[in-house]
Amino acid sequence: MELKFTKMHGCGNDYIFINCFDLELTSPASLSIQLSPRHTGVGSDGLVVMQRSEIADAKMRIFNLDGSEAEMCGNAIRCVGKYLYDNGIVRRLHLRIETLSGIKELFLATKNESGSFCKSRYGLRRIKARKDTCEAIGRKRDCQTGDYWRRAVQSNLCVHGESSRRHLCQRY
């Protein structure tokens, strides 16, 4: 079976992207394990599957190179936004993407035909700090246990010159 894919990266975090709007993968976790190794496969941090969603413009599933499924990846979701727009799947500049960690918003802008810009907003995320987590990061004295709200960082991805495949990124 021939399988078409696109390899993209955001700030060096590279993934294999597969458009599954009209295709069903039976075992994306196994496929990620097979394709991700740098010396024997395509070489990537994992596999991103783009699918139809009933509650957003698209659904993104991320499989790490060990086959485990991740909730979210900011670098990957910006690449998904660019892919969806550049391939005519979604023609709006404001996209909503379903992930395991909820629906995320993307804001795209086009500069010209050879590049697009994608900004993502993740909102607030509730995290639970535990004693063992505090010790694991070496903060035994000043780390409090309990519930915290963490504001996720807005980040950007710029891709210029499709033919040269130069990727520039900037974080705010």
DAJOFEN-V527685 format. One line per field, one symbol per residue. ss: DSSP state (@ for helix, = for strand, . for the rest). A space follows every 10 residues. Layout:
ss: ???
This chain:
ss: .....===== ..=======. .......@@@ @@@@@@.... .....===== =......=== ====....== ...@@@@@@@ @@@@@@.... ...======. .========= ==..====== =..======. @@@@@@.... .....===== =...====== .....===== =.
